C-alpha cells in the first residue's frame, strides 16, 4: 500500500506525528470540496480563499489532538462550518461600524479601536483625512483593496507590480492607520 492509498484518518494521524507529506496529500484530496463549500456559502471567491486558509490552519493546529473516532471528512467539514460561522458572526459586528464610516471591507482592528472609529466617525472627513495622510502608494493600495474591494491580483496588474508588493503596501497602510487610531485623542 502506498501513502496515496492510505485512509484520510491514517494520513491525519501521520501528520499529527509530524509527516508533512501526509498533510499535503490530505490538502490535495479535499481542497476543492472545502473551497466550493466555503465559496457557495459566502458567494465571494476572495473571502472563500481567506476562509480556506483559516480552515487548513486550524487542521494543522489541531493535528496533534486529532482522534480518528469520526471520519476525517466529518471533522474537516466541522472545522469549515465553524470557521464560516465565526466569520459570519465577526462580519455582522464589524459591518455596522464599517457602514457608519463608509468602509465596505473589514479592516483588522481591535474592538477598542472599532469603538474609537465609531465615536470619531461623525467628524466630517475624518476617515478621508486619515487616508490622505498615508504615503501615496499605500493610500492607493488601501483605497483599491479596502474601499473598492478589488483583489490583490487585479490591483497588481493595474499598477504593474507584484501581488506581494501590493499586499505589503496594504499591510503597511493599515498599520499606519492603526497607529493613528492608537494615538491618544
N, C-alpha and C positions, 0 to 999 in steps of 0.2 A: 504494500500500500504506500502510495506517495503522499506527500504533505497535501497536495491538491485534492486527494480523495478523502481526507480526514473530515470528520463532522465539525460543524461550527463550534460546538461545545468543547471538543478536544482542542481545536485551534485556540479558542479563548483561554482555556486552561494553560496552554503552552505560552501564550502571550503573557499571561499573568505571572509566569515564571521567567519572563524576560526574552522570549523568542519574537523579535520584531518582524521576522518574515511571516509568522502566523497572523499578526495584525494586518500586514499588507494584504494577505490573501482574504481575510475577513472583509476588509475595506472594499477590495475589488468585487467580492461576491455581492455585497449589499449596498454599495454606494448609490446606485441609480434608484433602487427601490426606496431608500430613505429620502433621497433628494426629491424624487417625484412626490412622495407623501408630503414633504415639507412645502414644496412649491405649490402643490394643489391646495394646501390649507392656507398659505399666506398670499398666493397669487402674485408673487413678485420674485423673480429669479435672484436678484441681489440679496434679498432677505433670506431666501432659501439657502443660498450659498453660505451666508453668515451663520445661520442656524445649523447647517450641516457641520460646520467646523465645531460648534459648541457640542453637538451630539457626539462626534468622534473624540473630542477632547474628554468628555465625560466617560466614554467607553475606556479610553486609555487610563484615565484617572482611577476608575473603579475596577480595573482589571484584576488587581491582587485580591479583591474581595469577591470576585465573581464565583458563584456556586452553580454548577450545571443542574440544579434541581428543576429548572424550567428550560424550555428551548431557548437557545441563544436569540433567535429572531424575536421571540416574545419579549425578552429582556431588552433587546436593541430598540424595538418599537416603543416600549415603555419609556425608555430614555428620550426617544424622539418626541413622543407625545408630551412628556413632562417639560422638555425644553421648549416646545411650541407653546404650551400653556403658560409657562413662566414669561416667555416673550410677549404673549398677548396681555398678560396682567401688567407687565412692566410698560408696555406700549400705551395702555389705557391711561395710566397715571401720568406718564410723561406727555402724552398727546395734548392734554388740557393746557399745560404750561407752554408747550411749543406753539399752539394755536394763538395764545394770547400775545406772543411776541412775534408771530409771523414766520416761524421756522417750521418747515414741514417734515424734516427728518430729525431723529434723535441725535442730540449732542451728548457725549458721555460726561455727565455732570453728577455730582453727589446730590442727595436730597436737600442738603443745606444750600448748595449752590442754586438748585432749582427754586428754592424759596426766595433767594435773593433776586433771581431773574424775574420771578412773578411779581415781587414787590416793586422792582425797578422798571418793569415793562411799561408802566403807564407814562414814564418820562418820554416826551417827544423825541423821536430819533435816537434813542439810547442805543438800541441794538445796531443800527446803521453806523452810529458814531464809533462803537467798539470795533465793528468790522473794518471801518475805514482806517483805524489805527494800525492794522496789520500791514506788513510789507506786501507790496503789490502781488507777488507770486503766490503768497499764502492766501491773500484775500481772494484772488481769482479762483484758486483751487477750492477753498472753503465755500465760496459762493456757488460754484458749479456742483460740488458734491452734496453739500448740506441744503442749500436753499433751492437749487434747481433739481435735486435728486438724480443727478446724472451718474453713470457708472464710471469707475476708475478707468477702464479701457477707453471709453468714449472721450473722457477729458484728456487722457494721454494722447490719443490720436489727434484731437483738435490742436493741442499745444505742442505737438511733435516732440514728445519726450516719453520716457518710460512710465509705466504704471507705478513702479516703485517710487519714482521721483514725485509723482502726484500724491501717492499715499503719504510720503514724508511731508509734503507741503501741507496737506490737510491736517495731519497729526500735529505738526508744529503750530499751525494756525489755531487749532482747537486748544492746544496747550497754552498759547499766548492769551486766548480768550479766557481760559480758566484762570490764568494768573491775574488777569484784570478783575475777574469776578471775586477773587480771593482777597483783593486789596480792601482794607477797612473802608467803610462808607464815610 
